[in-house]
């Protein structure tokens, strides 16, 4: 399948069997391709893309569904830093556009970058439900993860979390 085909498959939920894409569908598919950072790759075969590019194809397909909420499970796993940054930029744009994202991740820095509300589970129980700004403290992180963390502040006042090894 091409990138276009995979993203277009996201529109099937809005069509009957054997229906062709309408002009409205094609516009939404194009917007999803653009939002996913895939412009120029529409004719590429998905199996020949890098892992990061394939991840963006899956996200674009989800965007083509035009649902109000996106559920993403570990969206940056196995992505190189360049593709992680690109994907995070796409997710930030979606949030700014009013899209609701439910992101399951172990990457605290992704949650920080998205300005998330954190729901943390341990042993199947909810142990935290609070804004990321209240969650990212050394004591709270140790309580939830049973590990020490170092919180780094950048020149732009953003923060990053790293395990204290």
Secondary structure as UniProt FT lines:
FT   HELIX           3..8
FT   HELIX           9..14
FT   TURN            17..18
FT   HELIX           23..35
FT   TURN            36..37
FT   TURN            39..40
FT   TURN            42..43
FT   HELIX           46..48
FT   HELIX           51..64
FT   TURN            65..66
FT   STRAND          69..73
FT   TURN            75..78
FT   HELIX           81..96
FT   TURN            97..98
FT   STRAND          100..104
FT   HELIX           108..114
FT   STRAND          117..122
FT   TURN            123..124
FT   STRAND          125..131
FT   HELIX           132..135
FT   HELIX           138..145
FT   STRAND          149..153
FT   TURN            155..156
FT   STRAND          159..163
//
